[in-house]
Amino acid sequence: MPKETIKPNGTPVNVINNGESFDYISLTDIAKYRDANNSADLIRNWIRNRNTIEYLGLWEQLNNNNFDSNNFSTFQNDAGLNTFVLTPKKWIDATNAIGIISKQGRYGGTYAHSDIAFEFASWISPEFKLYLIKDYQKLKNEENNKLNLEWNLNRTLAKLNYRIHTDAIKENIVPPILDKRQKGLSYSNEADRINVALLGLTAAEWRHGNPTKNGNIRDHATTEQLLVLTNLESMNAEMIRDKISFEERTKRLNKMAIDQMKTFLKNRNALKKIKKESILHSKKIE
């Protein structure tokens, strides 16, 4: 979990990422803005509030398919009673919540999805909430700029590496007697061999499914996919020179794409999608 620290109004607040799409902001750090010695008590007082429980429950229902609505209803009914006690851990364990997490260790404490963290910050101090939102947005803008730079670099590398790929095709696959159109088909077939191995679609299929988007299938690839694509082009060029069959090259490229995306993404669902779509479309370019 990569860690960043923002400092809204001078208060250090840790931000972590779950490796997918959610950022989590430290509620413990936010609470310290109000009372540095009793941050845990402030969080418990906030989470036992009926309005808080209803907000958390709605957020989970919108974002979490495994949310336990029955236990949520129990908490909702008990909220307001003098004997009602709720902690972040109890909420997480009872409802399978994903919007709030508890961490141990050096950067431990209670963290929440940014949507929830902003709500908590508003409860702590509306003024502090504005500082928090401003600094968090600045952090995300910096991340996006960095990602755009990395994407452009990898896209450039992929275009440069494509020359190596086409030279191998020209020297080993395309007979001199073919006309311009026939030669073009040979190049596009090999390009689609890589598109299918990595992205699960041919260029034509992508255009058919995305008629309103500009560019081509590779212009909309992720940074990780572009890096893997560059590696696949080099591998395919070498296999072409070694006279490896179409079928074997397709199989090896697909395996390489899955293995490398596994390393980059660490995301089981993405791997299943790549593998499934690649197998379904692999015969289209043989």
Secondary structure, DSSP 8 states (H G I E B T S, - for coil): --EEEE-GGG--EEEEE-SSS-EEEEHHHHHHTT-TT-HHHHHHHHHTSHHHHHHHHHHHHHH-TT--HHHHHHHHHHTT-TT----HHHHHHHHT-SSEEEE-STT-EEEEEHHHHHHHHHHH-HHHHHHHHHHHHHHHHHHHHHHHHHHHHHHHHHHHHHHHHHHHHHHHTS-TTS-HHHHHHHHHHHHHHHHHHHHSS-HHHHHHH-TT--S-GGGG--HHHHHHHHHHHHHHHHHHHTT--HHHHHHHHHHHHHHHHHHHH--HHHHHHHHHHHHHHGGGG-
